[in-house]
Amino acid sequence: MTRLISSAIIILIVEFTYAQSSFQVVPLGVKGGSDESNLSAYMIAPANSNEYICLDAGTIHAGIEKAIASKTFDVSASVVLKQYIKGYFISHGHLDHSAGLIINSPDDTAKNIYALPFVLDVLKEKYFSWKSWANFGDEGESPALKKYHYSVLDTLNEMKIANTSMTVRAFVLSHSSPYQSSAFLVKAGENYILYLGDTGSDVIEHSDRLGRLWQFIAPLIKEKRLKGIFIENSFPDEQPDKQLFGHLTPHLLMNEMKALNSFCGNADALNGLPVIITHMKPVSNNEEKIKQQLQGNNPFKLKLIFPEQGQKINL
């Protein structure tokens, strides 16, 4: 009886800890392609704050309008774009993660674009170029309009995010080797969220990048300071390995969670941890398959969250 009571108390403590919101999230886009009105973009701010950053920026305006229609925001789309979003974090150069930023740049206000060098090079050379759009950056082809400042992220240290109380540290991911993507570990107060851009599994990518990331965040999970992981799951398990193109399936995702759990050193370490599933490709009934396969194979009792465009999530 005493053991049962103790177990119940531990469960309540875990649920209470994760119930204390440290971040608020507004998904502006959640899908992984084909629907240009709903592509990867997540506004993140400390709880009870409008100090948002945008993690990836595939869809911006359509997502803001959806959030307003859902009563997530009670201000105009212009206010959200120009005042609430303090900066953009782009995980890699693919258009489904950056098109919204580019298309909305004429109407935006001055702010920073944060990314690792290989991402900024794509923005400067391919998108914010007079050959393809206009150069709203402060580097690259002349004339540079200097609306956006390119801010190079640091993979070794936390970096202050301008005009917010948050910091960030970046990590390199493998996205169909030799191509790369990024993960962002965002801190507000003493707590964190982890956002991963597109990534393949270490087994398929012949890499140790996810393993090194899991090892780094394991202490934060043990201390209950990591409030959520945003991770992609593009295809159902039926997708052949040779056609993953640097993406995850439910089976591969749970294999990565197994690796993460091993670094935590506690069989119940991931119990109740919010894991937000991003980048599902809306092909045929793939999304429903992915949900069923993840929910049917969740040995670590993760709190699986399938975000909806415009609907606020508290973490």
N, C-alpha and C positions, 0 to 999 in steps of 0.2 A: 504493500500500500504506500509506504514512504517513497519507494522508487517511482511509483506511478505519479504521485503528487509532484515529485521533483521534476519528472519529465514534462508534466503539464506546465509547471512554472517556467521551464526553459523555453517551451514552445511559445508561451505568452510573451516572454521577454523578447524573443526573436521577432514575433509579429509586431510588438510595440515599437521596437527599434526601427524596423523598416517602415512603420506607419508614420514616423516623424518626418515630415516633408522637409527636405533641404533644397530641392530643385523643383521648378515647374517647367514643363516641356509643352511646346505647341508644335505638333507636326504640320509642316506646310506641304509636305509631300512624302509619301511612304513607299511607293512602288519602284520597281527596278526596270522600267522601260516600257515603251510603246504608248503609254498614256502621258502625253507631254504636260498635262495639267496636274499631275500628281507624282512628281519625281523627288528623289531623296532631298529633304531639307528639314531640319529640326531646330526650332528656336528654343534656347535653353537660358534660364535665368535663375538666380537664387530665389528661394521661396519668398513670396510677397514683395516682388521687385519687378520693375520693368527694364532692368539692365540685361537685355537679351543679347546673346550671340547666336549666329546661325551656323549650325554644323552641316556643311554641304549646302548647296543652293540650286538644286535642279529645278524646283518650282518655287517661286516667291509670291507673285501677285495673286494668282489663283488660290494659293493656299491661305493667304491672308484674308481674302474675301470669304473663303469657306469658314475660317475661324470666326469672322465677324458674324456670318449667318448662324453659326452655332452658339453665339453669345459668349465665346471665349474672350473676345475683345469687344469693348464698348466704345471704341474710337474709330476714326476713319482709317482706311487702308494706307493713306498717305502718312498718317501719324505713326502707324506701326512700322512702315518701311523707313521713314526718315528719322524717327526719334527713338523707337524702341530697339531696333536692331543696331547694336553698337559696332559690329564687325562680323566678318565672314571667315569661316574656317573650311577650306576646301581640301578634301582628302586625296583627290587625284583629278587629273585633267579631263576625264570623260564628260561629255555634255550632259548626261543625265544627273550629274552632280554640280554643274556650274552654269547651265543655260539660263536659269532664272536670274542669277546675278548679272549676267551679261545683258540680257534683254531689258532688265529694269534699271540698268546703270544711268540712262539719261535722266530719270526721275528721282534718283537716290541723292543722299547727302554724302559729304566727305566722311570717309571712315577707312579702317584698315582691312586689308585682306591678308589673313594669316595662312601660311602654308609652308611646307618644306620646299627646298630649292627646286626639285624636279617638277613640282606642281606649278610654282610661280613661273618657271620657264615656259610652260605651255600657255599660261594666261598671257604672258608678255608677247610671245612669238606668234601664237596662233589665233587668239581671240580678241584681246585688246590691241588690235593691229588695224591700221587704216585699210588694209587689204580685205579685212573681213567684217569690221565693225567700226569703232572709233577707239582711240587709245585713251581710256579714262584713267589709266594708271599713271604713276609718277616715274616710270622707266619704260624703255622700249622705243618704238618708232616716234619720230617727231612729226607734229607737235604732241607732246604729252599733256593731257588736260589736267592731270594731277588731282583728280577727285579721290582716287583710291591710293593709299600708300601700301606698298608691298612690304609685309613684315615677315621676316624669315624666322620660322620656328626653331626651337632648340630641342634636340633629342636627349640632352644631358641634364637640363635644369628646367625647373618651373619658370614660366614667363608671365609677367603681369599682362592682363588684357586691358587695353586702354578703355577708359570711361566705364569701367565696371570694378567690382570688388573681387573678381575671380582671377585665377591663374590657370595656366595650361602647360602641359608637357606633351610633346609629340613622339610618336613611335613609327617606325617604318614597317609596312606590311608587304607581303608578296601577293601580287595580283596577276596571275598567269606569267610566271617567270619568263623573261627578265623584268617585266613591268612591275611597278610599285604602287602602293597606296599608303594611306596613313591612318593612324589611330590618335585620338585626342583624349588625354586624361585631364578633365576639368575639375578644378577645386573651388569650392565656395565655403568659407569658414573652415571647419575641420573635416569636411566631407567631400566626396568625389563622385563623378559619374565618368564612365568610359564609353567613348563612341568610336566604333571601328568603321572605316570606309570599306569598300569592297575588299574581300580577302579570300584567298584559298586556304585550305588546311595545310598544315606543315607536311603531312604525309604526301599529299598530292603535289605540293609545290617544292618538295625536297628542301625544306627550309626549317629554321628553328625560331623564326620571328614571332610566331604566336606563343611558342613555348617560353621565350624570354619575356614577353609581355605578361603572360600568366604568372610567371615567377615574380615579376615586379609588383603586380597588384594583389598577390595572395595575402600579404600582411594587412592590407586595407580591408579585405574581406573578413579576415579573422577578427579584426577590430570593429567590424560592422560600420566602417566609414565609407565603403563603396556602396552607393545607393542605387546603382543600376548599370547594366551593360547593354549598349546598343550594338547588335551584331547582325550581319546580313544572313539571309537564307534564301538564295535566289531560286533554287530548283528543288523538286521532290527527289526522293531517293532513286527513282527510276532513271534519272539522268546519268548517262555513262560518264565515267571519269574523264574520258578524252574530250568530252563536250561541256566541261564545267567552266572553262575559260576564266579560272581564278575566282570561283565562287564556292559557296557551301551548300550542302544538303542537310536534312535533319540528322542523318546518321553521322555525317562528318562533324556537324556542330556539336552533337553530344559527345563525340570522341574528344573534341577540344575541351568541353566542360569536364570530362574525365581527367584530362591532363591538368586543367586548372585546379580541380579538386585535390589532385595528388600533391600539388605544391602547398595547399592549405593545411595538409596534415591532419584533417579531421573529417570523418565520414559525413558529418552533417553540416559542414561549413557553408555549402551553397543552398541549404534549405531556406526557402523564402526569398532568395536573392532575385530582384526583378531583372528579367532579361527581355529586352524589347527587340522584337524580330523585325528587321528592316529589309527592304530591297527585294521583296517577293516579286517575281516576274509574272505579270497577269496574263499568262498564256493558258488557254483552255481552262481546266479546273485545277491548275497547279496550286493556286493559293489555298484552296480547301484541302488538297492533299498534304501540303506542307504543314498546315495547322494540325491535321489529324496525326501525321507521323511524329511531329514534335510532342504533342500531348500524349501519344501512346508510348513514347519512349523518353520519359523524364525521370530517370532514376535518382536524380539529385534534388527532386522536389523544387525545382526552380519556379518562380512566379513568372510564367510566360505571358507577355503582353504583346498583343497585335495592334499596333497603333492605327488610328483612323485620322484621316486628314482633317485638321481643324479642331480636333477634340483634345482638350488639355489633359496632361498626365502629371500627377504629383509624385515625386520620388524622394 
